[in-house]
Amino acid sequence: MNPEMKKYSPLAFWVGLGALLVAGGLYFIFRAPNVYFYVVLAVGVIGLLASVYLDPVGFRDLLTGRSARYGSNAVLMALAFLGIFVMLNWFASQYDQRWDLSQDKLGTLSPETLSILAGLEEPVTIQAYYTAQSQVSANENVRTLLDSYAFNSNDLVSYEFIDPNNDPVGAIALGISQDRTLAITMGERTELVTVANETEITGALVRLMGEARTAYFLTGHSEFNPEDTGDASYSTAAGELRGRGYTLMTLNLLVEGVIPEDASLIVIAGPLVPLARSEVDLLADYLDAGGDMVIMLEPGIVTANNTPTAEDALAQYLIREWGLLLGDDLVVDFQTQQVAQAVAASYAPHPVTDPLANVATIYPTARSVRLGELPEGITGTQLVETAPFETTWAETDLEGLVNNVLEPDAETDIPGPVSIAVALENSAGARVVVFGDSEFASNQWHSVQLNGRMLLNAVDWAAEQEGLITITAPTPTQRFSLPPFPQYTYLIMLMGICVLPGIFVVSGIVVFFQRRRRG
């Protein structure tokens, strides 16, 4: 070998060693070999081989010299440590186990969720449609939650994050209309979850594991249409209901003459023309047999013929058989810019209203819907009430209302708080939710406050889909940390910046002079 080339051996050695370290770093970062890893690894191997080739005598002395003999023990210990580390890593990969060491077990799924996961019989795929920006801000928490579902499902739950901007066709096909939506699929059924928490995800799994549900929207009376896309329609609400696993159909009783046997629920969304008595009889038989219904009635003043309650067959049925008080009135609220818009000031404790967490809902034109003397076997709850009498009441002088004469009359008007929604059950198991307004869930008002969620909750409760599972959510312990005194802060800084480094410096100086004195 040319002696002139020997001097490049150390350079080749350090280049090769550095390249190997970089290759190890690339593998650690990407968790898989890629083209960069292989290129840098090749440079490292070639560098080490070149070092040996340029100075074989030096390499032999390195392996057999005194330094090698003294360093062999260190090498063996390092190899032993590396072997132990590799074995531990292999055991960890083969026998995956987790421990939640937090005091409140915030990283552990509830027993109810674990029970549901243990009962899964077919694979579940969760597609998390998050934009790139959302993944940066919320991905970690959501990924941790989904990872817990996958870990505890015996490999039946899998998930992936998808940027809807990169897959708009897939997002549209699933009915996804907003960012941060989970599409949970089991078999041929899919549920959409817009709030990624344990309660919502587990609730979706329960619904997917249950029977399919079909909701029929009544037609033929100028109701809100679930298929139209204009402001005066229910297409947004319909999309959310489909996302909850409901199959939506329309039903014209005057044409069909019968309620389909697969009807899990009937929705009556603001008829402007009164139902025929024959239709009401069919609906009554349906409820007597344990059927479920969500009814949204507009005030008579906004119907096609200013229909009074006394001439409305459906209203009379609800009054007679269910004990409701349906007013010929319009709720006015002087807390809003438009006095005809009623604002929910309070909610009664109930599965329909509990998820709203006291966030207001708004009802553009509402009539009073109250509980009267309930017949035997009927139970009910007034779900939504307006503010007290000073600012809201149910105005019965509709002619004066048209002429902008708004003066509360304690004798004829219904003082606030005014109930504008009720939930009822009968002894046959039928569930009915009655609202004094239907516009609140239309496309124009659906996204205002939690209007859309109110309808969704009402449908879920009426269809007996609420409360199938109650998650025992962990309660975080409130902790308060007092700021340290300035003196303590300065002491910590002094220890970290001066004292600890100073100890090493002084120790080095002492060792240096001791060795110099000895030798």
FITORVO-566536 format. One line per field, with one value per residue (C-alpha): residue number from 1; residue in one letter; x, y, z. Coordinates in steps of 0.05 Angstrom, whole numbers, plus 32768, in hexadecimal, padded with zeros to 4 digits. Layout:
<nodes>
k <- NUM / ...
r <- A / ...
c1 <- X / ...
c2 <- Y / ...
c3 <- Z / ...
</nodes>
This chain:
<nodes>
k <- 1 / 2 / 3 / 4 / 5 / 6 / 7 / 8 / 9 / 10 / 11 / 12 / 13 / 14 / 15 / 16 / 17 / 18 / 19 / 20 / 21 / 22 / 23 / 24 / 25 / 26 / 27 / 28 / 29 / 30 / 31 / 32 / 33 / 34 / 35 / 36 / 37 / 38 / 39 / 40 / 41 / 42 / 43 / 44 / 45 / 46 / 47 / 48 / 49 / 50 / 51 / 52 / 53 / 54 / 55 / 56 / 57 / 58 / 59 / 60 / 61 / 62 / 63 / 64 / 65 / 66 / 67 / 68 / 69 / 70 / 71 / 72 / 73 / 74 / 75 / 76 / 77 / 78 / 79 / 80 / 81 / 82 / 83 / 84 / 85 / 86 / 87 / 88 / 89 / 90 / 91 / 92 / 93 / 94 / 95 / 96 / 97 / 98 / 99 / 100 / 101 / 102 / 103 / 104 / 105 / 106 / 107 / 108 / 109 / 110 / 111 / 112 / 113 / 114 / 115 / 116 / 117 / 118 / 119 / 120 / 121 / 122 / 123 / 124 / 125 / 126 / 127 / 128 / 129 / 130 / 131 / 132 / 133 / 134 / 135 / 136 / 137 / 138 / 139 / 140 / 141 / 142 / 143 / 144 / 145 / 146 / 147 / 148 / 149 / 150 / 151 / 152 / 153 / 154 / 155 / 156 / 157 / 158 / 159 / 160 / 161 / 162 / 163 / 164 / 165 / 166 / 167 / 168 / 169 / 170 / 171 / 172 / 173 / 174 / 175 / 176 / 177 / 178 / 179 / 180 / 181 / 182 / 183 / 184 / 185 / 186 / 187 / 188 / 189 / 190 / 191 / 192 / 193 / 194 / 195 / 196 / 197 / 198 / 199 / 200 / 201 / 202 / 203 / 204 / 205 / 206 / 207 / 208 / 209 / 210 / 211 / 212 / 213 / 214 / 215 / 216 / 217 / 218 / 219 / 220 / 221 / 222 / 223 / 224 / 225 / 226 / 227 / 228 / 229 / 230 / 231 / 232 / 233 / 234 / 235 / 236 / 237 / 238 / 239 / 240 / 241 / 242 / 243 / 244 / 245 / 246 / 247 / 248 / 249 / 250 / 251 / 252 / 253 / 254 / 255 / 256 / 257 / 258 / 259 / 260 / 261 / 262 / 263 / 264 / 265 / 266 / 267 / 268 / 269 / 270 / 271 / 272 / 273 / 274 / 275 / 276 / 277 / 278 / 279 / 280 / 281 / 282 / 283 / 284 / 285 / 286 / 287 / 288 / 289 / 290 / 291 / 292 / 293 / 294 / 295 / 296 / 297 / 298 / 299 / 300 / 301 / 302 / 303 / 304 / 305 / 306 / 307 / 308 / 309 / 310 / 311 / 312 / 313 / 314 / 315 / 316 / 317 / 318 / 319 / 320 / 321 / 322 / 323 / 324 / 325 / 326 / 327 / 328 / 329 / 330 / 331 / 332 / 333 / 334 / 335 / 336 / 337 / 338 / 339 / 340 / 341 / 342 / 343 / 344 / 345 / 346 / 347 / 348 / 349 / 350 / 351 / 352 / 353 / 354 / 355 / 356 / 357 / 358 / 359 / 360 / 361 / 362 / 363 / 364 / 365 / 366 / 367 / 368 / 369 / 370 / 371 / 372 / 373 / 374 / 375 / 376 / 377 / 378 / 379 / 380 / 381 / 382 / 383 / 384 / 385 / 386 / 387 / 388 / 389 / 390 / 391 / 392 / 393 / 394 / 395 / 396 / 397 / 398 / 399 / 400 / 401 / 402 / 403 / 404 / 405 / 406 / 407 / 408 / 409 / 410 / 411 / 412 / 413 / 414 / 415 / 416 / 417 / 418 / 419 / 420 / 421 / 422 / 423 / 424 / 425 / 426 / 427 / 428 / 429 / 430 / 431 / 432 / 433 / 434 / 435 / 436 / 437 / 438 / 439 / 440 / 441 / 442 / 443 / 444 / 445 / 446 / 447 / 448 / 449 / 450 / 451 / 452 / 453 / 454 / 455 / 456 / 457 / 458 / 459 / 460 / 461 / 462 / 463 / 464 / 465 / 466 / 467 / 468 / 469 / 470 / 471 / 472 / 473 / 474 / 475 / 476 / 477 / 478 / 479 / 480 / 481 / 482 / 483 / 484 / 485 / 486 / 487 / 488 / 489 / 490 / 491 / 492 / 493 / 494 / 495 / 496 / 497 / 498 / 499 / 500 / 501 / 502 / 503 / 504 / 505 / 506 / 507 / 508 / 509 / 510 / 511 / 512 / 513 / 514 / 515 / 516 / 517 / 518 / 519
r <- M / N / P / E / M / K / K / Y / S / P / L / A / F / W / V / G / L / G / A / L / L / V / A / G / G / L / Y / F / I / F / R / A / P / N / V / Y / F / Y / V / V / L / A / V / G / V / I / G / L / L / A / S / V / Y / L / D / P / V / G / F / R / D / L / L / T / G / R / S / A / R / Y / G / S / N / A / V / L / M / A / L / A / F / L / G / I / F / V / M / L / N / W / F / A / S / Q / Y / D / Q / R / W / D / L / S / Q / D / K / L / G / T / L / S / P / E / T / L / S / I / L / A / G / L / E / E / P / V / T / I / Q / A / Y / Y / T / A / Q / S / Q / V / S / A / N / E / N / V / R / T / L / L / D / S / Y / A / F / N / S / N / D / L / V / S / Y / E / F / I / D / P / N / N / D / P / V / G / A / I / A / L / G / I / S / Q / D / R / T / L / A / I / T / M / G / E / R / T / E / L / V / T / V / A / N / E / T / E / I / T / G / A / L / V / R / L / M / G / E / A / R / T / A / Y / F / L / T / G / H / S / E / F / N / P / E / D / T / G / D / A / S / Y / S / T / A / A / G / E / L / R / G / R / G / Y / T / L / M / T / L / N / L / L / V / E / G / V / I / P / E / D / A / S / L / I / V / I / A / G / P / L / V / P / L / A / R / S / E / V / D / L / L / A / D / Y / L / D / A / G / G / D / M / V / I / M / L / E / P / G / I / V / T / A / N / N / T / P / T / A / E / D / A / L / A / Q / Y / L / I / R / E / W / G / L / L / L / G / D / D / L / V / V / D / F / Q / T / Q / Q / V / A / Q / A / V / A / A / S / Y / A / P / H / P / V / T / D / P / L / A / N / V / A / T / I / Y / P / T / A / R / S / V / R / L / G / E / L / P / E / G / I / T / G / T / Q / L / V / E / T / A / P / F / E / T / T / W / A / E / T / D / L / E / G / L / V / N / N / V / L / E / P / D / A / E / T / D / I / P / G / P / V / S / I / A / V / A / L / E / N / S / A / G / A / R / V / V / V / F / G / D / S / E / F / A / S / N / Q / W / H / S / V / Q / L / N / G / R / M / L / L / N / A / V / D / W / A / A / E / Q / E / G / L / I / T / I / T / A / P / T / P / T / Q / R / F / S / L / P / P / F / P / Q / Y / T / Y / L / I / M / L / M / G / I / C / V / L / P / G / I / F / V / V / S / G / I / V / V / F / F / Q / R / R / R / R / G
c1 <- 8000 / 8019 / 8031 / 8013 / 7FCE / 7FD6 / 7FCB / 7F83 / 7F71 / 7F5C / 7F32 / 7F0F / 7F04 / 7EE2 / 7EB9 / 7EA1 / 7E92 / 7E6D / 7E44 / 7E30 / 7E19 / 7DF0 / 7DD1 / 7DBD / 7D9E / 7D76 / 7D5B / 7D47 / 7D23 / 7CFE / 7CF6 / 7D03 / 7D3C / 7D36 / 7D63 / 7D87 / 7D95 / 7DB3 / 7DDE / 7DFB / 7E04 / 7E2B / 7E58 / 7E66 / 7E77 / 7EA3 / 7EC6 / 7ED8 / 7EEF / 7F18 / 7F39 / 7F4E / 7F65 / 7F90 / 7FB3 / 7FAC / 7FE8 / 7FCB / 7F88 / 7FAA / 7FD0 / 7F8F / 7F70 / 7FAE / 7FD0 / 7FD0 / 7F97 / 7F6C / 7F7B / 7F69 / 7F2B / 7F11 / 7EED / 7ECA / 7EB7 / 7E9B / 7E73 / 7E58 / 7E44 / 7E24 / 7DFD / 7DE7 / 7DD2 / 7DA8 / 7D88 / 7D78 / 7D59 / 7D2F / 7D17 / 7D04 / 7CDD / 7CBA / 7CA5 / 7C8C / 7C68 / 7C4B / 7C34 / 7C20 / 7C1B / 7BF6 / 7C1D / 7BF5 / 7BCF / 7B8B / 7B95 / 7B87 / 7BA9 / 7B7F / 7B3E / 7B01 / 7AE9 / 7AAB / 7AD5 / 7B02 / 7AC4 / 7AAA / 7AEE / 7AEF / 7AAC / 7AC2 / 7AB9 / 7ACF / 7B04 / 7AFA / 7B1E / 7B24 / 7B37 / 7B4A / 7B3F / 7B6C / 7B8C / 7BD7 / 7BCD / 7B9D / 7BCC / 7C01 / 7BD4 / 7BA9 / 7BC9 / 7BF0 / 7BB5 / 7B87 / 7BBD / 7BC9 / 7B7E / 7B78 / 7BB6 / 7B95 / 7B59 / 7B86 / 7BB0 / 7B74 / 7B4D / 7B74 / 7B8A / 7B42 / 7B47 / 7B76 / 7B7C / 7B9D / 7BA2 / 7B8C / 7B92 / 7B4E / 7B71 / 7B99 / 7B5C / 7B1F / 7AFA / 7AFF / 7AE8 / 7AAC / 7A9A / 7A97 / 7A6E / 7AA5 / 7A98 / 7AC7 / 7B0E / 7B20 / 7AEC / 7AF4 / 7AD4 / 7ACA / 7AB9 / 7AA2 / 7A8D / 7A63 / 7A4D / 7A71 / 7A69 / 7A85 / 7AA0 / 7AB1 / 7AC8 / 7B02 / 7AF9 / 7AED / 7AA2 / 7A95 / 7AC2 / 7AA7 / 7A60 / 7A6D / 7A87 / 7A49 / 7A1C / 7A43 / 7A3D / 79F2 / 79BB / 79B4 / 7984 / 7956 / 7938 / 78FD / 78F1 / 78A7 / 7895 / 7857 / 784C / 7883 / 78B3 / 78FD / 791C / 7959 / 7971 / 7970 / 79AE / 7992 / 798E / 7946 / 7956 / 7973 / 79AC / 79E2 / 79BD / 79AF / 79F9 / 7A09 / 79D3 / 79F0 / 7A33 / 7A15 / 7A00 / 79B8 / 7999 / 796B / 792C / 78EF / 78A8 / 7867 / 7830 / 77F9 / 7819 / 7836 / 77FE / 782B / 7869 / 78A2 / 78B4 / 78FE / 78EE / 791A / 7904 / 78D6 / 78EA / 78B6 / 78DC / 78AE / 786F / 7850 / 7810 / 77EB / 77EF / 77B0 / 778C / 779B / 77E6 / 77E1 / 77BD / 77F7 / 782A / 7802 / 7801 / 784C / 7858 / 7829 / 7853 / 7892 / 78AA / 78D4 / 78CB / 78EA / 78B5 / 78C5 / 7888 / 7888 / 785C / 781A / 782D / 7862 / 783A / 7818 / 77D3 / 77E4 / 77C9 / 77B2 / 77C1 / 7777 / 7778 / 77B9 / 77AC / 77F3 / 77F4 / 77B1 / 77CB / 7808 / 77DD / 77AA / 77D5 / 7817 / 7802 / 7826 / 7814 / 7820 / 7815 / 77F8 / 7830 / 7875 / 78AF / 78CF / 7913 / 792D / 7973 / 797D / 7982 / 7945 / 7910 / 78F0 / 792F / 792A / 796C / 7972 / 7984 / 7982 / 797F / 7961 / 798D / 797F / 79A6 / 7990 / 79AC / 79E4 / 7A18 / 7A0A / 7A2F / 7A04 / 7A16 / 79DA / 79AF / 7985 / 793E / 792C / 78E0 / 78C7 / 7886 / 787E / 787F / 7871 / 785E / 7817 / 77F4 / 7815 / 77E9 / 77F9 / 7836 / 7854 / 7893 / 78B1 / 78E6 / 78E6 / 7929 / 7934 / 791D / 7927 / 793A / 790B / 78CD / 78F1 / 790F / 78E9 / 78A2 / 7873 / 784A / 7803 / 77EC / 7803 / 77DF / 7803 / 7844 / 783A / 782F / 786F / 7848 / 786F / 7856 / 7853 / 780F / 7813 / 77CC / 77D1 / 781B / 7846 / 787D / 78C4 / 78E8 / 78C2 / 78CC / 78D6 / 78EA / 78D5 / 78E8 / 78B4 / 78AF / 7873 / 7869 / 7872 / 78B9 / 78AB / 78D6 / 78C0 / 78E5 / 78BB / 78DA / 78B3 / 78DF / 78FC / 7928 / 795D / 7978 / 7972 / 79B1 / 79AD / 79AD / 79CE / 7A14 / 79FD / 7A14 / 7A01 / 79C0 / 79D5 / 79ED / 79AA / 7985 / 79B9 / 79B2 / 7966 / 7968 / 799A / 7970 / 792E / 794D / 7968 / 79B1 / 79C6 / 79DF / 79F1 / 7A32 / 7A46 / 7A8F / 7AAE / 7ADD / 7B18 / 7B17 / 7B5A / 7B74 / 7B79 / 7BC1 / 7BDC / 7C26 / 7C3F / 7C76 / 7CB8 / 7CD6 / 7D09 / 7D40 / 7D31 / 7D32 / 7D76 / 7D90 / 7D7A / 7D9A / 7DDB / 7DDD / 7DD1 / 7DFE / 7E38 / 7E3A / 7E30 / 7E5F / 7E90 / 7E93 / 7EA9 / 7EDC / 7EFA / 7EFB / 7F20 / 7F54 / 7F5F / 7F69 / 7F98 / 7FC6 / 7FC4 / 7FDC / 8010 / 802C / 8030 / 804F
c2 <- 8000 / 8045 / 8066 / 80A7 / 8088 / 806E / 80B3 / 80B2 / 8074 / 809B / 80CA / 808F / 806F / 80AD / 80BA / 8072 / 8073 / 80B5 / 809B / 805D / 808A / 80B4 / 8075 / 805F / 80A3 / 809F / 805A / 8074 / 80B0 / 808D / 804A / 8027 / 8024 / 8053 / 8069 / 809C / 8067 / 8037 / 806D / 8085 / 803D / 802D / 8069 / 8051 / 800B / 8022 / 8054 / 801F / 7FED / 8024 / 8033 / 7FEA / 7FE6 / 8025 / 8010 / 7FC5 / 7FC4 / 7FFB / 7FD7 / 7F96 / 7FBC / 7FDB / 7F96 / 7F75 / 7FAE / 7FC0 / 7FF2 / 7FBA / 7F8B / 7FC0 / 7FD4 / 7F8D / 7F8C / 7FCD / 7FB2 / 7F72 / 7F99 / 7FC6 / 7F8A / 7F69 / 7FA9 / 7FAD / 7F64 / 7F6F / 7FAC / 7F85 / 7F4C / 7F7C / 7F9E / 7F5B / 7F46 / 7F8A / 7F81 / 7F3A / 7F47 / 7F8D / 7FA8 / 7FED / 800E / 804E / 806E / 80AF / 80BA / 80C2 / 808C / 80BF / 8093 / 8055 / 8044 / 803B / 7FF6 / 8001 / 800D / 7FD2 / 7FA6 / 7FBF / 7FB2 / 7F6C / 7F5E / 7F71 / 7F39 / 7F5B / 7F8D / 7FD7 / 800C / 8053 / 8087 / 80C9 / 8101 / 8138 / 816E / 8177 / 81B4 / 818F / 8154 / 8181 / 819E / 8162 / 8125 / 810F / 810A / 80EA / 80B9 / 80A5 / 8098 / 8070 / 804A / 8035 / 801B / 7FF3 / 7FD7 / 7FBE / 7FA0 / 7F60 / 7F7E / 7F8A / 7FD6 / 7FFA / 8044 / 8073 / 80BE / 80DB / 8123 / 8131 / 8161 / 8126 / 80F9 / 8125 / 80EE / 80BE / 80F4 / 8106 / 80BD / 80B5 / 80F4 / 811A / 8165 / 817F / 8178 / 814A / 8115 / 80CB / 8099 / 8058 / 801D / 7FD7 / 7FAB / 7FD4 / 8007 / 8048 / 807A / 80C0 / 80DF / 8129 / 812B / 80FC / 80E6 / 80A3 / 80AE / 80BD / 8087 / 8051 / 8068 / 8060 / 8019 / 8007 / 8021 / 7FFB / 7FBB / 7FC5 / 7FBE / 7FED / 8027 / 8048 / 808D / 80A3 / 80ED / 80FB / 8120 / 813C / 8179 / 81A9 / 818E / 819B / 816C / 8143 / 813E / 8187 / 81B1 / 81F7 / 821D / 8207 / 81BD / 8188 / 816D / 817F / 815D / 8122 / 811B / 8119 / 80E5 / 80BA / 80C3 / 80A7 / 8069 / 8079 / 8067 / 80A0 / 8098 / 80C3 / 80AE / 80CA / 80A9 / 80C4 / 809C / 8060 / 8057 / 802F / 8039 / 800B / 7FD4 / 7FE8 / 802E / 803A / 8082 / 80B4 / 80FD / 8132 / 8171 / 81AD / 819E / 81DE / 81BA / 8192 / 8146 / 8121 / 80FB / 80B9 / 80C9 / 80DA / 8098 / 8072 / 8098 / 808B / 8040 / 8043 / 8064 / 8035 / 7FFC / 801B / 8044 / 8082 / 80C8 / 810D / 8143 / 818B / 81B9 / 8201 / 8237 / 823E / 8284 / 8269 / 822F / 8231 / 8246 / 825F / 821D / 8221 / 81E8 / 81D5 / 81C4 / 819E / 8153 / 8142 / 8179 / 8162 / 811A / 8130 / 8159 / 8122 / 80E4 / 80FE / 8137 / 816F / 81B9 / 81D5 / 8220 / 824B / 827B / 8292 / 8295 / 82DB / 82E8 / 832F / 8315 / 830A / 833B / 8319 / 8314 / 82D8 / 82AF / 8287 / 8277 / 823B / 8257 / 8215 / 81CA / 8195 / 8159 / 8127 / 80FC / 812C / 816A / 8151 / 814F / 8198 / 81AE / 81ED / 8208 / 822F / 821A / 824B / 8241 / 8274 / 826E / 8244 / 8235 / 821E / 81D4 / 81C2 / 8187 / 8187 / 8151 / 8112 / 80D5 / 8095 / 8072 / 80B2 / 80D3 / 8112 / 8148 / 8190 / 8192 / 81DB / 821A / 8264 / 829C / 82B6 / 82E1 / 8324 / 8316 / 82DC / 82C4 / 829F / 82D4 / 82BE / 82FF / 82EA / 8323 / 8355 / 8330 / 833B / 8386 / 8388 / 8391 / 836B / 8375 / 833A / 832B / 8304 / 82E9 / 82CE / 82C7 / 828F / 82AE / 8298 / 826B / 824B / 8202 / 81F7 / 81AD / 816F / 8125 / 80F0 / 80A4 / 8077 / 8033 / 8010 / 802A / 805F / 809D / 80E1 / 8123 / 8160 / 81A3 / 81E4 / 81F6 / 81D3 / 820A / 8201 / 81C2 / 81DC / 81E8 / 8232 / 8228 / 81E4 / 81FE / 8235 / 8225 / 81DC / 81DA / 819F / 8179 / 8183 / 8160 / 8129 / 811D / 811C / 80E9 / 80BD / 80BE / 80B1 / 8078 / 805C / 8065 / 8090 / 8072 / 802F / 803A / 806B / 807A / 8082 / 80BA / 80C5 / 8106 / 812B / 813F / 8189 / 819C / 81E0 / 81F2 / 822E / 8256 / 8251 / 828B / 82B3 / 829C / 8253 / 8262 / 8283 / 8248 / 8216 / 823F / 8244 / 81F9 / 81E9 / 821D / 8223 / 81EF / 81AE / 81C1 / 81DC / 8199 / 8177 / 81AD / 81AA / 815E / 8160 / 8191 / 8166 / 8127 / 814B / 8164 / 8121 / 80FD / 8132 / 812B / 80E0 / 80DD
c3 <- 8000 / 7FEF / 802F / 8017 / 8018 / 805F / 807C / 8061 / 808A / 80CA / 809F / 807E / 80C2 / 80E1 / 80A2 / 80A3 / 80EE / 80E7 / 80AD / 80D6 / 810F / 80DE / 80C1 / 8106 / 8112 / 80D1 / 80E4 / 8129 / 810B / 80D2 / 80F4 / 80B2 / 8080 / 8045 / 800B / 8036 / 806B / 8038 / 8017 / 805A / 8072 / 8032 / 803D / 8084 / 806F / 8035 / 8063 / 8096 / 8061 / 8040 / 8083 / 808A / 8042 / 8047 / 8088 / 8095 / 80C4 / 80EF / 80F1 / 8107 / 813E / 8154 / 815D / 817E / 81A1 / 81EA / 81E2 / 81C3 / 81FD / 8230 / 8209 / 81FD / 823F / 822F / 81EB / 8209 / 823D / 8206 / 81DC / 8219 / 8227 / 81DF / 81DF / 821E / 81FE / 81BF / 81E7 / 8210 / 81D1 / 81B3 / 81F0 / 81F1 / 81A9 / 81B4 / 81F6 / 81F0 / 8233 / 824B / 828F / 829D / 82D5 / 82D8 / 8318 / 82F8 / 82C2 / 828B / 8258 / 8266 / 8243 / 8270 / 8284 / 8259 / 821B / 8229 / 822F / 81EB / 81CB / 81E8 / 81C7 / 8181 / 814F / 810E / 80FA / 8104 / 80DA / 80F3 / 80BF / 80E0 / 80AD / 80C8 / 809E / 80A4 / 80D1 / 80FE / 8103 / 811F / 8155 / 8168 / 814A / 8188 / 81B8 / 8184 / 816F / 81B7 / 81C0 / 8180 / 8191 / 81D3 / 81AC / 817D / 81B5 / 81DD / 81A3 / 8194 / 8152 / 813B / 813C / 810C / 80FB / 80CB / 80C3 / 8080 / 8068 / 8047 / 8018 / 7FFD / 7FF8 / 7FEB / 7FC5 / 8000 / 8031 / 8007 / 7FFD / 8049 / 8052 / 8076 / 8074 / 80AA / 80C3 / 80FD / 80ED / 80FC / 80CD / 80F4 / 80C7 / 80DA / 80A1 / 8071 / 80A6 / 80B7 / 80F0 / 80EE / 812E / 8130 / 8179 / 8183 / 81CB / 81EC / 81F6 / 81AD / 8190 / 81BE / 81B1 / 8167 / 8172 / 8199 / 8162 / 812D / 8156 / 815C / 8129 / 80EE / 80F9 / 80C6 / 80D2 / 80A7 / 809A / 8090 / 804F / 802E / 805B / 8045 / 807A / 8078 / 8045 / 8059 / 8011 / 7FF9 / 8001 / 800A / 804B / 8056 / 8058 / 8086 / 805B / 808E / 80C6 / 8098 / 808A / 80D4 / 80E0 / 80A9 / 80CA / 810A / 80E4 / 80D4 / 8091 / 807D / 8055 / 8046 / 8055 / 8039 / 8061 / 8034 / 7FFB / 8020 / 8052 / 8081 / 80AB / 8095 / 80C6 / 80C5 / 80DF / 811C / 8120 / 80FE / 80F7 / 80EB / 80D9 / 80DA / 80B2 / 8098 / 8086 / 80BB / 80B8 / 80A5 / 80DC / 80B8 / 80BC / 8106 / 8113 / 80F2 / 811B / 815B / 814D / 8140 / 8184 / 81A7 / 818D / 81AB / 816F / 8177 / 815B / 8157 / 8149 / 8139 / 8135 / 811E / 813D / 8119 / 8103 / 80D4 / 80B7 / 8074 / 808E / 80D4 / 80EC / 8135 / 8164 / 8168 / 811D / 811D / 8124 / 8138 / 816D / 8189 / 818D / 81B4 / 81E3 / 81EE / 81F1 / 820A / 8238 / 8214 / 8215 / 81CF / 81CE / 8197 / 81A2 / 818E / 81C0 / 81C0 / 81DF / 81E9 / 81F7 / 81AD / 8172 / 8153 / 8189 / 8167 / 8172 / 81B2 / 81D6 / 8204 / 8248 / 826E / 8262 / 828D / 829F / 8268 / 8235 / 81FE / 821F / 824B / 8212 / 8202 / 8241 / 8249 / 8204 / 81EA / 81B0 / 8188 / 816D / 8137 / 813E / 8178 / 8199 / 81E1 / 81EE / 8236 / 8260 / 8279 / 82A1 / 8288 / 827C / 82A2 / 8287 / 8269 / 8284 / 8269 / 8271 / 825B / 8238 / 8224 / 8246 / 8236 / 8265 / 829B / 828F / 8290 / 824B / 822C / 8228 / 81F8 / 81D4 / 81C6 / 81A4 / 815F / 813C / 8169 / 815A / 8110 / 811E / 8149 / 8189 / 81BE / 8204 / 8234 / 8250 / 8291 / 8288 / 8241 / 8232 / 824E / 8279 / 8274 / 827D / 8244 / 8232 / 81E7 / 81E5 / 820C / 820D / 821C / 8226 / 822C / 824C / 8209 / 8205 / 81D0 / 81D3 / 81B8 / 81B5 / 81A3 / 8190 / 8188 / 814C / 8110 / 80F0 / 8126 / 8103 / 80BC / 8092 / 80A1 / 80ED / 80F5 / 8104 / 8133 / 8179 / 8185 / 815E / 8134 / 8170 / 8192 / 8159 / 8157 / 81A1 / 819C / 8163 / 8188 / 81C8 / 81A4 / 817D / 81BF / 81A9 / 81E4 / 8224 / 8205 / 8227 / 825D / 825F / 82A4 / 8291 / 82C0 / 82E6 / 82E5 / 8329 / 8330 / 833E / 834F / 834D / 8374 / 8353 / 8379 / 839E / 8375 / 83A4 / 8394 / 834A / 834F / 8379 / 8344 / 830D / 8336 / 8341 / 82F8 / 82D9 / 830A / 8342 / 831B / 82E2 / 8315 / 8339 / 82F8 / 82EA / 8330 / 832E / 82EC / 8307 / 8346 / 831D / 82EE / 8325 / 834A / 830C / 82FF / 8345 / 833F / 82FC
</nodes>
